[in-house]
Amino acid sequence: MPRAASKRPRKKPAPSRGGARKPWSGRFGEPVDELVKRFTASVAFDRRLAHHDITASLAHARMLAACGILSPADLRAIERGLATVRGEIEAGTFAWSIDAEDVHTNIELRLTQLAGDAGKRLHTARSRNDQVATDVRLWLRDAIDELRKGLGDLIGALLDQASRHAALVMPGFTHLQVAQPVTFGHHLLAYVEMFERDRSRLADCRRRANVLPLGAAALAGTTFPIDREQVARELGFDEPAWNSIDAVSDRDFAIEFCAAAALIMMHLSRFSEELVLWMNPRFGFVRLPDRFCTGSSIMPQKKNPDVPELVRGKSGRVFGHVVALLTLMKAQPLAYNKDNQEDKEPLFDTLDTVRDSIAAFAALVAGIEPCADAMRGAAAEGFATATDLADYLVRKGVPFREAHAIVARAVRKAEATGCDLAGLPLSVLRGFSDRIADDVYVSLTPEGSVAARNHVGGTAPAQVAKAVARARKRLSSGR
């Protein structure tokens, strides 16, 4: 026989502390444990989505009204209520509550206080699943636009420096050993190339992020006759997401953004390492503005490159966020899972870290003072023009491999003599090859070396000037 039903009366759900009942509390027979409440709440960090949540809610409400799902009176009440909520948030008077869990419910409950039943109708035909996915994409679009502008400012600072120092000779390195002379302007333009790729990657990421999840509801869509295209147009999305399951569970856009941000930080970290080295007295290539450095509590002579060092260190922080998001998503079954609440803190911190690093570097680069004598002196060491001597012999008809061996012997001789190749007398040089004449010395100076590389992508001052002009044109076009 079936067991008799228990006559024990059911407990009524207790209202959450603060008087706010959770929108899903009707299913449960007891209130959420206080520890669980704190553990699961996200309002402490996702409140930064508030502006985007209100913007998306307004578009959703207008669509519901246009489709006859919401009355004109309800729409007006919602619009007035959300305007008030936005004003309270901007003024810092909004009362955020952990009892309401997240930014979405906090706003909805306040709206209901202001608009009554109309506020309760706003959530028709949507879920927090498609709501949060929409809010994050809206936030990310703004984040990408902000970073691309910051990178543009940094590129502009690099171009100004490259233009000023298009002919300043310095050593180029491979394996951190003196390799060939380059110009400081050309060296800085290498970073322009990196940061231009970063801007392009961010633009590409923005395009894929600019897809509307709203209307997917929890995972299967909605039974109401909604117009997702209207919402997409109003919010500036290129199109609605075409699969409701993917719409609420996809976080590729967040991972892709963090990966692009990690590449930015890697480039900034490489630049940081060079600045740290160049500022060291053993190099003495640059002076950094005092306002970007700090001193020592015990050694009065110290001037430490703290900004480059911190940026170099913060790169690991952003790299970690990429791994965290990949790990977050790697074993999630479709569709939405609570795990995805953990996507926001890495995402938000990535933006904050990269934005501040870029801004600091743009200002720092503008204030760099190169030490011309130290750079030029270092370029004259290490036999940096050895390849130029080999090229000279090739132009005289010597096969390159034979020229390579000849120059290697000349380098050994110069090293034993304690001078550079340009310091060897012509009679000594001719002892290695009778093809060498007195015109060789033009090729053996750092200035002659860089001037000879006068082709697209080369380090010649004339090419640096052209490269700067091309980069300025790309930047002004918004590419």
C-alpha positions as CSV (number, residue, x, y, z in Angstrom):
1,M,0.0,0.0,0.0
2,P,1.2,3.5,-0.6
3,R,2.4,5.3,2.4
4,A,0.1,7.8,3.9
5,A,0.9,11.4,3.2
6,S,2.5,13.2,6.0
7,K,0.2,15.5,7.9
8,R,3.2,17.6,9.1
9,P,2.5,21.2,7.9
10,R,5.0,22.5,5.4
11,K,7.2,25.4,6.4
12,K,6.5,28.6,4.6
13,P,9.6,30.1,2.8
14,A,11.0,32.7,5.1
15,P,11.8,36.1,3.6
16,S,15.4,36.8,3.1
17,R,17.1,39.2,5.5
18,G,16.4,42.8,4.4
19,G,12.9,41.9,3.4
20,A,13.8,40.8,-0.1
21,R,12.5,37.4,-1.2
22,K,14.4,35.7,-3.9
23,P,12.5,35.4,-7.2
24,W,12.9,31.6,-7.1
25,S,12.2,31.1,-3.3
26,G,8.7,29.7,-3.8
27,R,10.2,26.3,-4.7
28,F,12.0,26.0,-1.3
29,G,10.8,25.1,2.2
30,E,13.5,26.9,4.1
31,P,15.7,30.0,3.7
32,V,19.2,29.8,2.2
33,D,21.9,29.2,4.7
34,E,23.8,32.4,5.6
35,L,27.1,30.9,4.5
36,V,25.6,29.7,1.2
37,K,24.1,33.1,0.7
38,R,27.5,34.7,1.0
39,F,29.2,32.0,-1.0
40,T,26.9,32.2,-4.0
41,A,26.3,36.0,-4.1
42,S,28.0,37.9,-6.9
43,V,26.7,41.4,-6.3
44,A,30.0,42.5,-4.8
45,F,31.7,42.2,-8.2
46,D,29.0,42.0,-10.9
47,R,27.4,45.4,-9.9
48,R,29.7,46.9,-12.5
49,L,27.3,45.5,-15.0
50,A,24.5,47.7,-13.7
51,H,24.5,50.2,-16.5
52,H,24.5,47.5,-19.2
53,D,21.8,45.5,-17.3
54,I,19.5,48.6,-17.3
55,T,20.2,49.3,-21.0
56,A,19.4,45.7,-22.0
57,S,16.3,45.7,-19.8
58,L,14.9,48.8,-21.5
59,A,15.4,47.3,-24.9
60,H,13.7,44.1,-23.8
61,A,10.8,46.1,-22.3
62,R,10.3,48.1,-25.5
63,M,10.3,45.0,-27.6
64,L,7.8,43.3,-25.3
65,A,5.5,46.4,-25.7
66,A,6.0,46.4,-29.4
67,C,5.0,42.8,-29.6
68,G,1.9,43.4,-27.5
69,I,3.2,41.4,-24.5
70,L,3.6,44.4,-22.3
71,S,1.0,47.2,-22.1
72,P,2.0,50.8,-22.9
73,A,1.3,51.8,-19.3
74,D,3.6,49.1,-18.0
75,L,6.3,50.1,-20.4
76,R,6.1,53.7,-19.2
77,A,6.3,52.6,-15.5
78,I,9.3,50.4,-16.3
79,E,11.1,53.2,-18.1
80,R,10.5,55.7,-15.3
81,G,11.5,53.1,-12.7
82,L,14.7,52.1,-14.5
83,A,15.6,55.8,-15.0
84,T,15.3,56.3,-11.2
85,V,17.4,53.2,-10.5
86,R,20.1,54.4,-12.9
87,G,20.2,57.7,-11.2
88,E,20.5,56.1,-7.8
89,I,23.4,53.9,-9.0
90,E,25.2,56.8,-10.6
91,A,24.7,59.0,-7.4
92,G,26.0,56.1,-5.2
93,T,22.7,56.0,-3.2
94,F,21.5,52.7,-4.5
95,A,21.2,50.1,-1.6
96,W,22.9,47.0,-2.9
97,S,21.9,43.9,-1.0
98,I,23.6,40.5,-0.7
99,D,20.1,39.0,-0.1
100,A,19.3,39.8,-3.7
101,E,22.3,37.7,-4.9
102,D,23.3,39.6,-8.0
103,V,23.1,42.9,-9.9
104,H,20.1,41.7,-12.0
105,T,17.9,40.8,-9.0
106,N,18.9,43.9,-7.1
107,I,17.8,46.1,-9.9
108,E,14.6,44.1,-10.5
109,L,13.6,44.3,-6.9
110,R,14.2,48.0,-6.7
111,L,12.3,48.5,-9.9
112,T,9.3,46.5,-8.5
113,Q,9.3,48.8,-5.5
114,L,9.1,51.8,-7.8
115,A,6.9,50.4,-10.6
116,G,4.8,47.8,-8.8
117,D,3.4,44.9,-10.9
118,A,4.9,46.4,-14.1
119,G,8.4,45.8,-12.6
120,K,7.4,42.2,-12.1
121,R,6.4,41.8,-15.7
122,L,9.8,42.9,-17.1
123,H,11.3,39.5,-16.7
124,T,8.7,38.0,-19.1
125,A,10.4,36.0,-21.9
126,R,13.9,36.2,-20.4
127,S,16.0,34.4,-17.9
128,R,18.9,35.5,-15.8
129,N,20.9,33.1,-18.1
130,D,20.4,35.1,-21.3
131,Q,20.3,38.3,-19.3
132,V,23.8,38.0,-17.8
133,A,25.2,36.7,-21.1
134,T,23.8,39.9,-22.8
135,D,25.1,42.2,-20.1
136,V,28.6,40.8,-20.2
137,R,28.8,41.1,-24.0
138,L,27.6,44.7,-23.7
139,W,30.2,45.4,-21.1
140,L,32.9,43.7,-23.1
141,R,32.2,45.8,-26.2
142,D,32.9,48.9,-24.1
143,A,36.0,47.3,-22.6
144,I,37.4,46.5,-26.0
145,D,36.7,50.0,-27.3
146,E,38.5,51.4,-24.2
147,L,41.6,49.2,-24.7
148,R,41.8,49.9,-28.4
149,K,41.8,53.7,-27.6
150,G,44.4,53.2,-25.0
151,L,46.6,51.2,-27.4
152,G,46.1,54.0,-30.0
153,D,47.5,56.5,-27.4
154,L,50.5,54.2,-26.7
155,I,51.1,53.7,-30.4
156,G,51.0,57.5,-30.9
157,A,53.6,58.0,-28.2
158,L,55.8,55.4,-29.8
159,L,55.5,57.1,-33.2
160,D,56.4,60.5,-31.8
161,Q,59.6,59.0,-30.2
162,A,60.4,57.0,-33.4
163,S,60.0,60.1,-35.5
164,R,62.3,62.2,-33.2
165,H,65.0,59.5,-33.1
166,A,64.8,58.0,-36.6
167,A,68.5,58.4,-37.1
168,L,69.7,57.6,-33.6
169,V,72.0,54.6,-33.8
170,M,71.9,51.8,-31.2
171,P,73.0,48.2,-31.2
172,G,70.4,45.6,-32.3
173,F,70.7,42.3,-30.3
174,T,70.1,38.6,-30.9
175,H,70.7,36.3,-27.9
176,L,71.2,39.6,-26.0
177,Q,74.5,39.9,-27.8
178,V,75.4,42.8,-30.1
179,A,74.3,41.8,-33.6
180,Q,73.9,44.7,-36.0
181,P,73.4,48.4,-35.8
182,V,69.8,49.7,-35.9
183,T,68.2,53.0,-35.1
184,F,66.2,53.7,-31.9
185,G,63.3,54.7,-34.1
186,H,63.3,51.4,-35.9
187,H,63.5,49.5,-32.6
188,L,60.5,51.4,-31.2
189,L,58.5,50.7,-34.4
190,A,58.8,47.0,-33.7
191,Y,56.5,47.6,-30.7
192,V,54.2,49.6,-32.9
193,E,53.8,46.5,-35.0
194,M,53.0,44.4,-32.0
195,F,50.4,46.8,-30.6
196,E,48.8,47.3,-34.0
197,R,48.3,43.5,-34.1
198,D,46.8,43.8,-30.6
199,R,44.3,46.4,-31.8
200,S,43.4,44.3,-34.7
201,R,42.9,41.2,-32.5
202,L,40.6,43.2,-30.2
203,A,38.5,44.4,-33.1
204,D,38.2,40.8,-34.3
205,C,37.2,39.7,-30.8
206,R,34.6,42.5,-30.6
207,R,33.0,41.3,-33.8
208,R,32.5,37.8,-32.5
209,A,31.3,39.1,-29.1
210,N,28.7,41.4,-30.8
211,V,26.0,38.7,-30.9
212,L,22.7,39.0,-28.9
213,P,21.9,36.2,-26.4
214,L,18.7,37.8,-25.1
215,G,15.7,35.8,-26.2
216,A,17.3,32.5,-25.6
217,A,15.7,32.6,-22.1
218,A,17.0,29.8,-19.8
219,L,18.2,27.6,-22.7
220,A,15.3,26.7,-25.0
221,G,13.9,30.0,-26.1
222,T,10.5,31.3,-25.1
223,T,6.9,30.6,-26.0
224,F,6.1,34.4,-26.3
225,P,6.1,36.0,-29.8
226,I,9.2,38.1,-29.3
227,D,11.2,40.1,-31.8
228,R,14.9,39.5,-31.1
229,E,16.0,41.4,-34.2
230,Q,14.5,44.6,-32.7
231,V,16.4,44.1,-29.5
232,A,19.6,43.5,-31.5
233,R,19.2,46.7,-33.5
234,E,18.5,48.8,-30.4
235,L,21.5,47.5,-28.5
236,G,23.8,47.7,-31.5
237,F,24.4,43.9,-31.9
238,D,25.1,42.6,-35.4
239,E,22.7,39.8,-35.1
240,P,20.9,37.5,-32.5
241,A,22.6,34.3,-31.4
242,W,21.2,31.6,-33.7
243,N,21.2,28.7,-31.1
244,S,19.5,29.3,-27.7
245,I,21.6,26.6,-25.9
246,D,24.9,28.1,-27.2
247,A,23.7,31.6,-26.5
248,V,23.5,31.1,-22.7
249,S,26.4,28.7,-22.3
250,D,29.0,30.3,-24.5
251,R,31.9,32.1,-22.9
252,D,34.3,31.9,-25.8
253,F,34.2,35.6,-26.2
254,A,35.4,36.1,-22.6
255,I,38.3,33.6,-23.1
256,E,39.2,35.2,-26.5
257,F,39.3,38.6,-24.9
258,C,41.5,37.5,-22.1
259,A,43.8,35.7,-24.6
260,A,44.1,38.9,-26.6
261,A,44.7,40.8,-23.4
262,A,47.4,38.3,-22.4
263,L,49.2,39.0,-25.7
264,I,49.1,42.7,-25.0
265,M,50.6,42.1,-21.6
266,M,53.3,39.9,-23.1
267,H,54.3,42.7,-25.5
268,L,54.3,45.2,-22.7
269,S,56.4,42.8,-20.6
270,R,59.0,42.5,-23.3
271,F,59.2,46.2,-23.6
272,S,59.4,46.4,-19.8
273,E,62.3,44.0,-19.7
274,E,64.2,46.2,-22.2
275,L,63.6,49.4,-20.3
276,V,64.8,47.7,-17.1
277,L,68.0,46.6,-18.9
278,W,68.5,49.9,-20.7
279,M,68.1,51.9,-17.5
280,N,70.8,49.9,-15.8
281,P,74.1,51.8,-15.8
282,R,75.8,48.9,-17.6
283,F,73.6,49.9,-20.6
284,G,72.7,53.4,-19.8
285,F,70.6,53.7,-22.9
286,V,67.7,55.6,-21.5
287,R,66.5,57.9,-18.7
288,L,63.0,57.4,-17.4
289,P,61.1,60.3,-15.9
290,D,61.3,60.5,-12.1
291,R,57.5,60.4,-11.8
292,F,57.6,56.8,-13.1
293,C,60.3,55.6,-10.7
294,T,60.8,55.2,-7.0
295,G,63.8,55.2,-4.6
296,S,65.1,52.9,-1.9
297,S,64.4,53.2,1.8
298,I,68.0,52.5,2.6
299,M,70.1,53.3,-0.5
300,P,69.8,57.0,-1.3
301,Q,71.3,56.7,-4.8
302,K,68.7,54.3,-6.2
303,K,66.2,55.1,-9.0
304,N,64.1,52.0,-9.6
305,P,62.1,51.4,-12.7
306,D,59.0,50.3,-10.8
307,V,56.4,50.9,-13.5
308,P,58.1,48.5,-16.0
309,E,58.8,46.0,-13.3
310,L,55.2,46.0,-12.1
311,V,53.9,45.7,-15.7
312,R,56.3,42.8,-16.2
313,G,54.9,41.2,-13.1
314,K,51.2,41.9,-13.8
315,S,51.5,40.0,-17.1
316,G,51.5,36.7,-15.1
317,R,48.3,37.8,-13.5
318,V,46.5,38.2,-16.8
319,F,48.1,34.9,-18.2
320,G,46.5,33.2,-15.2
321,H,43.1,34.6,-16.0
322,V,43.2,32.9,-19.4
323,V,44.0,29.6,-17.8
324,A,41.3,30.1,-15.2
325,L,38.6,30.7,-17.8
326,L,39.7,27.8,-19.9
327,T,39.6,25.5,-16.8
328,L,36.2,27.0,-15.8
329,M,34.7,25.9,-19.2
330,K,36.5,22.8,-20.0
331,A,34.2,20.3,-18.4
332,Q,30.8,22.1,-18.4
333,P,27.9,20.2,-19.9
334,L,25.4,22.3,-21.9
335,A,23.7,24.6,-21.1
336,Y,24.2,27.2,-18.3
337,N,25.8,26.2,-15.1
338,K,26.5,28.2,-11.9
339,D,30.2,27.7,-12.6
340,N,29.9,30.6,-15.1
341,Q,29.5,33.1,-12.2
342,E,33.3,32.6,-11.9
343,D,33.9,34.2,-15.3
344,K,33.4,37.7,-14.2
345,E,36.2,38.4,-11.7
346,P,39.0,37.2,-14.1
347,L,37.3,39.1,-16.9
348,F,37.0,42.3,-14.9
349,D,40.4,42.1,-13.5
350,T,41.9,41.5,-16.9
351,L,40.4,44.8,-18.2
352,D,41.5,46.7,-15.1
353,T,45.1,45.4,-15.3
354,V,45.6,45.8,-19.0
355,R,43.9,49.2,-19.2
356,D,46.1,50.7,-16.4
357,S,49.2,49.1,-17.8
358,I,48.6,50.6,-21.2
359,A,47.8,54.0,-19.8
360,A,51.0,54.0,-17.6
361,F,53.1,52.9,-20.6
362,A,51.7,55.5,-22.9
363,A,52.7,58.3,-20.5
364,L,56.0,56.6,-19.7
365,V,57.0,56.2,-23.4
366,A,56.3,59.9,-24.0
367,G,58.8,60.8,-21.3
368,I,61.7,58.5,-22.3
369,E,65.0,60.2,-22.9
370,P,67.5,58.2,-25.0
371,C,71.2,58.6,-24.1
372,A,72.6,59.0,-27.6
373,D,76.3,58.7,-26.7
374,A,75.8,55.5,-24.8
375,M,73.7,54.0,-27.6
376,R,76.1,55.0,-30.3
377,G,79.1,53.8,-28.3
378,A,77.5,50.4,-27.7
379,A,76.7,50.1,-31.4
380,A,80.4,50.5,-32.1
381,E,81.3,47.6,-29.9
382,G,80.8,43.9,-30.5
383,F,81.8,44.0,-34.2
384,A,78.2,45.0,-35.1
385,T,79.3,45.8,-38.7
386,A,80.8,42.4,-39.4
387,T,77.8,41.5,-41.7
388,D,78.3,44.8,-43.5
389,L,81.9,43.8,-44.3
390,A,80.7,40.4,-45.6
391,D,78.1,42.2,-47.7
392,Y,80.8,44.5,-49.0
393,L,82.9,41.5,-50.1
394,V,79.9,39.9,-51.8
395,R,79.4,43.1,-53.8
396,K,83.0,42.8,-54.8
397,G,82.3,39.3,-56.2
398,V,83.3,37.1,-53.2
399,P,80.8,34.2,-52.6
400,F,78.9,34.9,-49.3
401,R,80.2,31.8,-47.5
402,E,83.8,32.7,-48.4
403,A,83.1,36.3,-47.3
404,H,81.7,35.0,-44.0
405,A,85.0,33.1,-43.3
406,I,87.1,36.1,-44.3
407,V,85.3,38.4,-41.9
408,A,85.4,35.8,-39.1
409,R,89.2,35.9,-39.4
410,A,89.2,39.7,-39.4
411,V,87.0,39.8,-36.3
412,R,89.5,37.5,-34.5
413,K,92.3,39.9,-35.5
414,A,90.4,43.0,-34.3
415,E,89.6,41.3,-31.0
416,A,93.2,40.4,-30.4
417,T,94.2,44.0,-31.3
418,G,91.6,45.5,-29.0
419,C,89.8,47.5,-31.7
420,D,86.7,47.4,-33.8
421,L,86.8,46.4,-37.4
422,A,86.8,50.0,-38.5
423,G,89.9,50.4,-36.4
424,L,92.0,47.9,-38.5
425,P,94.3,49.6,-41.0
426,L,93.5,49.1,-44.7
427,S,96.8,47.1,-45.1
428,V,95.6,44.6,-42.4
429,L,92.2,44.3,-43.9
430,R,93.7,43.7,-47.4
431,G,95.6,40.9,-45.8
432,F,92.3,39.0,-45.5
433,S,91.2,39.8,-49.1
434,D,92.7,41.9,-51.9
435,R,89.1,42.9,-52.9
436,I,89.0,45.3,-50.0
437,A,89.7,48.9,-50.8
438,D,89.6,52.2,-48.9
439,D,85.9,52.6,-49.6
440,V,85.3,49.8,-47.1
441,Y,85.2,52.2,-44.1
442,V,81.9,53.7,-45.2
443,S,80.3,50.2,-44.6
444,L,82.1,49.8,-41.2
445,T,80.5,52.7,-39.4
446,P,77.2,52.2,-37.6
447,E,75.7,55.1,-39.5
448,G,76.8,53.7,-42.8
449,S,75.4,50.3,-41.8
450,V,71.9,51.5,-41.0
451,A,71.8,53.9,-44.0
452,A,72.5,51.0,-46.3
453,R,69.4,49.1,-45.3
454,N,67.2,51.5,-47.2
455,H,64.3,49.2,-48.1
456,V,60.7,48.6,-46.9
457,G,61.0,47.3,-43.4
458,G,64.6,48.3,-43.1
459,T,66.3,50.3,-40.3
460,A,67.5,53.2,-42.5
461,P,66.4,56.6,-41.2
462,A,64.5,57.3,-44.4
463,Q,62.6,54.1,-44.0
464,V,61.8,54.8,-40.4
465,A,60.3,58.1,-41.4
466,K,58.1,56.4,-44.1
467,A,57.1,53.7,-41.6
468,V,56.0,56.3,-39.1
469,A,53.9,58.0,-41.7
470,R,52.3,54.7,-42.7
471,A,51.5,53.9,-39.1
472,R,50.0,57.3,-38.4
473,K,47.7,56.9,-41.5
474,R,46.6,53.5,-40.2
475,L,45.9,54.9,-36.8
476,S,43.9,57.8,-38.0
477,S,41.8,55.5,-40.2
478,G,40.8,53.5,-37.1
479,R,42.4,50.3,-38.2
